[in-house]
Amino acid sequence: MSFLLSLKLEIEKRAFQIPIMTNADDITASAHTHVGTPPPGYHQGGMKHTVHYHGFMSLPSTRNEFVDSPDFEGLGHQWRVSLYPGGRGDSAEGMVNLYLWNKSDKSIDIDFGFSVIDVNGKQVVSHRQTKLFAPIAPGGGVRWKDFKKRSNLLSSLVNGALVIEVQMRLAKPTKSNPPPFIPENPSTCKTIQDSFMDEKYSDILFEVGGDHRKDNAMKVAKTTPVTFPAHRLIVTNCSSILAELCESHTDDTTPIQINNVSPDIFRLLLSYMYGGKIPHDDMKSHVWDIIKAADKYGVINLKLEAEAYVVQTIIFTIENVKEILIYAESKNCALLKEAAMDYVVANKADVIKKLSFTDAPGTLLNDMLTAVVRNETEGAAPAGINENDLSFMRVSELRRKAHEKGLNVDGSREMLIAALKRGIM
C-alpha cells in the first residue's frame, strides 16, 4: 500500500472515528439486517466461530479421549466441537478426530467446514460438507474420522494452541425436497385398537420364538415361545404374507409358527396392524429390526414410517454410506437410498478418493445420475425437462402420487415410476 493511500486512510479514520479494515481477512463476524419479510427458505449469510485448544501438545493422545469446546451460538442454534487428539477406536493410527454437534432442539440444514488456522492466519487444513443436522438427542452430529495426523498439526500451532475455525451457512433450499410421505395407518380406529391381544373373540393364534439355540456351546436349550391371539379379518387386510399363512393354515386348534423374528418385534408389528403407534423409544432401539420384519411380512406403511425415521436421524459418513446404499437397495428402501445418494453427490470428492462401487449393484447407477441432476439444478428444472417429469421427482412425491391413485407405494424409484406411467396410460 502506498504512503499517500495509507495517510488518506489514517486521516479518514481519525476524522470519522470509525475503524477501517484494509484486509478482508480481518473480518471475523458479520451481521445481516432484513428490510421487509424474507420469503420462506431465504438463503441467508454464514458465520465463523474459532475454537482455540490451548496446550494441544499436552492433551491426551490415547484413543477415545476427547475435549469439548464450550457451547456457542450460530445461525440461531447452539453448537459444540469435540476434539479427539488421539482419535477414536476405529481411527487410523495417529489421526485426530473432530465432531460438530447441534445442541439445539431443532434440525437445521447447513453447509459447513472445519479449518486449521496457523500463526499467519492462513488455512492449512480444510474440510467442507453439507449436512442436515438433527437435534442432539437422536444423534445430531457429524464426525471427521481422520481429520489430520496429530504430528502434522504440531507445526501449525499458534502459541501452543490448535486453532480450529468453524464456518457455517444455511444450505440452499431445494424445491423438490418435501418431508417424507408416510401413508396413514389404515387401522387407526379405537374399536380395532381395543381388539389387540383380545383372546375372547380372536380366531387365529401366532406362536413366535421357541427356536432351538446352543447354550454355552454345550447344552441345547429352547427359548420360551410367545403366543399372540389375533383376528383373521384384521391381519389379512394388513399383511399379504400373513394372509397367505392364515389361508393355508386349516387347523384352528394349533398356532401358526412365526420364525426369524423376535416376540418383541412381532408384538410391535401386530400392534401396528391394530392401529397402534410405535413408541419413540422402541423405534429408536429397534428401527432396523422393524424395517426387516415389516418388509418380510408386507406391512408397508410401517416399513415406510420406520424408513423415514432412519432418514431423519441417521448420520451419513464416508465409512457407512456404501453399506447403507446396499442395504437400502436390498430392502427396496427408496427414500433411504435417495438420502444416501444425496450424501454421495454432496461429498463426491471424498467418495471418489475413499470408496469403490465396482462391486455395488448396477441398479444404483440410475439413482446416482438422478441425484447428480438434482444437485446441479439446485431445485430448478434443467433445460428441456418438465418439473412434472416423474424421472426427476423425489421419492416422497412419487409415493404420494402412487398412494393417491391407489397404487402400491413400496418398491424402488423405477418400480414407482413404472406403476405411475401404467396408471397414466
ChimeraX attribute file (.defattr): number of C-alpha atoms within 10 A of each C-alpha:
attribute: neighborCount
match mode: 1-to-1
recipient: residues
	/A:1	6
	/A:2	6
	/A:3	7
	/A:4	9
	/A:5	10
	/A:6	11
	/A:7	11
	/A:8	10
	/A:9	14
	/A:10	13
	/A:11	12
	/A:12	13
	/A:13	14
	/A:14	11
	/A:15	9
	/A:16	8
	/A:17	9
	/A:18	9
	/A:19	10
	/A:20	11
	/A:21	11
	/A:22	11
	/A:23	7
	/A:24	7
	/A:25	9
	/A:26	9
	/A:27	10
	/A:28	10
	/A:29	9
	/A:30	9
	/A:31	7
	/A:32	8
	/A:33	5
	/A:34	7
	/A:35	6
	/A:36	6
	/A:37	7
	/A:38	10
	/A:39	7
	/A:40	7
	/A:41	12
	/A:42	11
	/A:43	13
	/A:44	13
	/A:45	13
	/A:46	19
	/A:47	17
	/A:48	17
	/A:49	15
	/A:50	16
	/A:51	17
	/A:52	16
	/A:53	19
	/A:54	15
	/A:55	13
	/A:56	20
	/A:57	17
	/A:58	9
	/A:59	16
	/A:60	14
	/A:61	18
	/A:62	14
	/A:63	19
	/A:64	16
	/A:65	16
	/A:66	20
	/A:67	14
	/A:68	13
	/A:69	14
	/A:70	11
	/A:71	14
	/A:72	14
	/A:73	13
	/A:74	15
	/A:75	15
	/A:76	9
	/A:77	16
	/A:78	16
	/A:79	19
	/A:80	18
	/A:81	21
	/A:82	17
	/A:83	22
	/A:84	23
	/A:85	26
	/A:86	23
	/A:87	28
	/A:88	20
	/A:89	12
	/A:90	10
	/A:91	17
	/A:92	15
	/A:93	14
	/A:94	18
	/A:95	22
	/A:96	24
	/A:97	25
	/A:98	23
	/A:99	18
	/A:100	21
	/A:101	21
	/A:102	23
	/A:103	22
	/A:104	18
	/A:105	13
	/A:106	14
	/A:107	17
	/A:108	18
	/A:109	15
	/A:110	20
	/A:111	16
	/A:112	20
	/A:113	17
	/A:114	24
	/A:115	18
	/A:116	22
	/A:117	21
	/A:118	20
	/A:119	13
	/A:120	8
	/A:121	12
	/A:122	12
	/A:123	16
	/A:124	11
	/A:125	15
	/A:126	15
	/A:127	13
	/A:128	15
	/A:129	15
	/A:130	19
	/A:131	20
	/A:132	21
	/A:133	24
	/A:134	23
	/A:135	19
	/A:136	17
	/A:137	12
	/A:138	13
	/A:139	15
	/A:140	24
	/A:141	24
	/A:142	19
	/A:143	18
	/A:144	17
	/A:145	21
	/A:146	17
	/A:147	19
	/A:148	20
	/A:149	17
	/A:150	19
	/A:151	12
	/A:152	11
	/A:153	19
	/A:154	14
	/A:155	12
	/A:156	21
	/A:157	21
	/A:158	19
	/A:159	12
	/A:160	16
	/A:161	18
	/A:162	22
	/A:163	24
	/A:164	22
	/A:165	18
	/A:166	20
	/A:167	18
	/A:168	21
	/A:169	19
	/A:170	21
	/A:171	19
	/A:172	16
	/A:173	15
	/A:174	14
	/A:175	12
	/A:176	18
	/A:177	14
	/A:178	11
	/A:179	10
	/A:180	20
	/A:181	18
	/A:182	20
	/A:183	16
	/A:184	11
	/A:185	18
	/A:186	13
	/A:187	18
	/A:188	15
	/A:189	12
	/A:190	11
	/A:191	11
	/A:192	14
	/A:193	17
	/A:194	12
	/A:195	19
	/A:196	22
	/A:197	18
	/A:198	14
	/A:199	14
	/A:200	9
	/A:201	11
	/A:202	16
	/A:203	14
	/A:204	21
	/A:205	20
	/A:206	18
	/A:207	18
	/A:208	25
	/A:209	20
	/A:210	17
	/A:211	12
	/A:212	11
	/A:213	12
	/A:214	10
	/A:215	10
	/A:216	8
	/A:217	7
	/A:218	7
	/A:219	9
	/A:220	11
	/A:221	13
	/A:222	13
	/A:223	12
	/A:224	12
	/A:225	16
	/A:226	15
	/A:227	18
	/A:228	21
	/A:229	20
	/A:230	22
	/A:231	18
	/A:232	17
	/A:233	12
	/A:234	17
	/A:235	19
	/A:236	17
	/A:237	14
	/A:238	23
	/A:239	20
	/A:240	16
	/A:241	16
	/A:242	21
	/A:243	19
	/A:244	11
	/A:245	15
	/A:246	19
	/A:247	11
	/A:248	10
	/A:249	13
	/A:250	10
	/A:251	10
	/A:252	11
	/A:253	9
	/A:254	12
	/A:255	16
	/A:256	21
	/A:257	14
	/A:258	18
	/A:259	12
	/A:260	10
	/A:261	15
	/A:262	16
	/A:263	20
	/A:264	13
	/A:265	19
	/A:266	22
	/A:267	17
	/A:268	22
	/A:269	23
	/A:270	21
	/A:271	18
	/A:272	22
	/A:273	26
	/A:274	27
	/A:275	21
	/A:276	20
	/A:277	15
	/A:278	18
	/A:279	9
	/A:280	11
	/A:281	9
	/A:282	13
	/A:283	19
	/A:284	15
	/A:285	10
	/A:286	16
	/A:287	21
	/A:288	15
	/A:289	16
	/A:290	25
	/A:291	23
	/A:292	17
	/A:293	21
	/A:294	22
	/A:295	20
	/A:296	18
	/A:297	16
	/A:298	18
	/A:299	25
	/A:300	23
	/A:301	21
	/A:302	25
	/A:303	26
	/A:304	24
	/A:305	21
	/A:306	23
	/A:307	22
	/A:308	19
	/A:309	17
	/A:310	19
	/A:311	17
	/A:312	18
	/A:313	20
	/A:314	18
	/A:315	21
	/A:316	20
	/A:317	17
	/A:318	18
	/A:319	12
	/A:320	11
	/A:321	20
	/A:322	21
	/A:323	13
	/A:324	17
	/A:325	22
	/A:326	16
	/A:327	14
	/A:328	19
	/A:329	19
	/A:330	11
	/A:331	18
	/A:332	17
	/A:333	24
	/A:334	26
	/A:335	24
	/A:336	25
	/A:337	27
	/A:338	22
	/A:339	19
	/A:340	26
	/A:341	24
	/A:342	20
	/A:343	22
	/A:344	23
	/A:345	19
	/A:346	18
	/A:347	16
	/A:348	16
	/A:349	10
	/A:350	14
	/A:351	19
	/A:352	11
	/A:353	8
	/A:354	10
	/A:355	13
	/A:356	10
	/A:357	12
	/A:358	7
	/A:359	6
	/A:360	14
	/A:361	12
	/A:362	9
	/A:363	11
	/A:364	15
	/A:365	12
	/A:366	13
	/A:367	19
	/A:368	18
	/A:369	14
	/A:370	17
	/A:371	22
	/A:372	17
	/A:373	15
	/A:374	23
	/A:375	15
	/A:376	12
	/A:377	12
	/A:378	14
	/A:379	16
	/A:380	14
	/A:381	18
	/A:382	13
	/A:383	7
	/A:384	6
	/A:385	11
	/A:386	11
	/A:387	14
	/A:388	9
	/A:389	10
	/A:390	19
	/A:391	17
	/A:392	21
	/A:393	18
	/A:394	20
	/A:395	27
	/A:396	22
	/A:397	17
	/A:398	20
	/A:399	27
	/A:400	17
	/A:401	17
	/A:402	19
	/A:403	17
	/A:404	10
	/A:405	14
	/A:406	10
	/A:407	15
	/A:408	14
	/A:409	26
	/A:410	22
	/A:411	17
	/A:412	21
	/A:413	27
	/A:414	15
	/A:415	15
	/A:416	22
	/A:417	22
	/A:418	14
	/A:419	18
	/A:420	20
	/A:421	11
	/A:422	9
	/A:423	12
	/A:424	8
	/A:425	6
